Amino acid sequence: MRRPTTMSAHRRALLGAAGLALALPKLAAAAPPSTPAPSPAPPATCHPATDWVAFAARHIQADGRVIDFNTPQQQSTSEGQSYGMFFALVHNDRPAFARMLAWTEANLAGGSLAKKLPAWQWGRKPEGGWGVLDPNAASDADLWIAYALMEGGRLWNDAGYRALGRSLLALAVREEVVALPGLGRMLLPWPKSVASGTAWRLNPSYMPLQLLRYFQQADPTGPWGEVTDNTLRMFGAITPKGFAPDWCAWSADERAFVADPQKGVTGSYDAIRAYLWAGMLSDKDPARKMLLLNLRGPGQLLAERQPLPEYVDTVTGAARGMAPLGFAGAMLPYLKAIGADDALATQVARVPGGRAAPAAPGTAPLPYYEQCLLLFGQAWLDGRYEFGRNGQLQTSWRTLCRPNRPA
């Protein structure tokens, strides 16, 4: 199977095409008058975005609502809206970005993200009709939306987006960051108004280090430096076998990170994102090496030719189940980052056509969440985007293939 295009491979293709382009005019000048001019140089390698086009066609309505069809409520979530906006930014799809933002504000945030954190869940109500199912916010989505707005404002030169992103970030600081006894300031999964008990529940996948670095630069007097330090401390404490759990908790009584009182120590559908975020971290980030060492478990399993599991006990390392296809997408940046070339090739081979392509006739489309994991991982591996040292988004808009139509 074709190996994925990396940033270095892309640059080599560009150099090769540039050299050919420079040589062609000289060849044309030297040819006899009767000799037809040579054909134009072939275009430099471009990045196909059929996966984004297919995702948008299936999951994003014309009004900007991102739908998860694999739920009874046909739900939309703040997470889905945030990921959709990020993917639109990566692929320079400003109209789609605007539609998703408008739907999010109107249906999840009471009309304004500057005044209200978005509700995390919207869909078909049990009593009939459609609307908000759970008004509580999810902090990971809040951060991704704020990030997409602030970076969209920079890349598209839109002061309104920048201002709205900063306002949303300020709301997240006010409502979702709390000083935990014996630890310091930390990002909660939800507003602190709904937290209770002496065990403060945390979700490791809600804290991508590149976003925390970015907010630290954008809001230097805010809590993000401390949140970053405590996030790294958390990963060092909750990964004894190199695997991240879906959830954990900070015990105010024990002054330590402990097993989550409800979800225990299992790592699965939430935790898979921890490896994805770590793999995409800039190689100039001083914490990258230690973070990847903390998260060494999947790399060790795959190096031993064991299959990627669906569930893992993060205390014993015991694995069970076969990981769904979306997990392979999440593994791509992680395996690239740790230099596991053979394992990377194996996971690439699991992805039909080398990317999240439209489903073949007669087969069920991949679920929304798996499509998101594949889009994050494959687009990064292709070189469609990356994160800078301080979390700034670096896009490759000029090298996206046009037109973008599903294969």
Steps between C-alpha positions, in 0.01 A plus 500: 500500500612851430687654789347822633640829375705665773604862529854410391373299202281789402792740513707261284217491247486878495875526446490245221216680325673834544819368345310363203317829457829690491649262242209502257538859370865430409403183314230687309743773395750245369245307292470559121214732395301208360515312827184548710556660833520245782194446717482700823663348803267273695362664815678440827353231722181623660316379806166335420219591735238250395467393863399851606259532207343162584472587870337834423259347251380237746517670839459875446155632412454804279425708810829399670375231733746208542302178551596174667271251326610212723303626800128449570451874540677576170699732723723793437764589757723793575788259434372428150455869427849576628667226295304601191612861537862393543488276191342784300784728605763242406342467154435873452125446479388833640130467401469167685678650801255792508196271475619275784576801718158651433320176583704455818426850626130484416427150632759426770599840642175692520605723213850602612818311583627825652240470775435130548696177476338263249282214620674174425202302364213584263263263323161330492321541833324204668172691505535596135655791319862606487720706730760499777512165680766592757580867566833433670814596310792273403830676549688323222253626242512848651878509460493367144236754397694784662818381328332468159353850534825661608706328232228553242515867585875503442505293182196663341577844644165520676504712815149386590604138520803591713290701743234230530764235563655706777160559659424128496841423646433747783172320573682167514753643746226642719277194502717195431839567660524444873776495762505143629613461863860383511546520121417844364301620204365233266250468219183318601301303242196717568408818688611501862140573601410135431811344660452342841673286761863480607606314184523743210438305180731575206523388138859481370390517135338840563840667536698502173836646593527701176177684581616569856829639366308719257274642769801560722642727228167666422410556866832529687338621823247216495516155662632309200863466604393345829238283328769378259740409782226315689389319184853369451514402868171314450630298205806401700282370782222315315701298247692232696496260202515768231125520434268793569161440662181651363444671834687561822450714810685723740439406863486801728541264797798305370654791310560265208365387164279195549274271300180658379218415744259417217705381201793337679835459325391387153646671195303489177291736286584819688863419575587420139507875441779545756738312267370694200565840663842391629602374157413834338690703757779712355840330512627826652275468805721433804244262651454286189761237576378437855135501399561239230694295753205518741277379215731222383247217538345480152839529335634210704197285421527560128877444505426155642263435206199503728178654366386839615238436771160657544534509879798491734535485877744786560621356832576144388544558126252221421340557160179370346302540185603609152530875448257649248632651179491856635763410760742431215455859383575631848817290510653646182658817650597315819682223314668754273614695806660199670664381179308172482510471120388137474207550736410819316487314168278235658251757629502690169411172330190471718358821354314433171679677218747648745247751637144538623341457158125472434360160588500243222159410356314260725705578812395711795677836535742531788351665811546872548760466776717258304486731199623784722794297630595401146474858376717635779766234451510466122488875429793554738698214350435633149638838603174688465566659840727491801542684829786739572709517816242721672199321354447729203327325209713462188290422194580390146214668316702555182570130461144370540381322187230676297227426431417305813245234412438167673687216334 
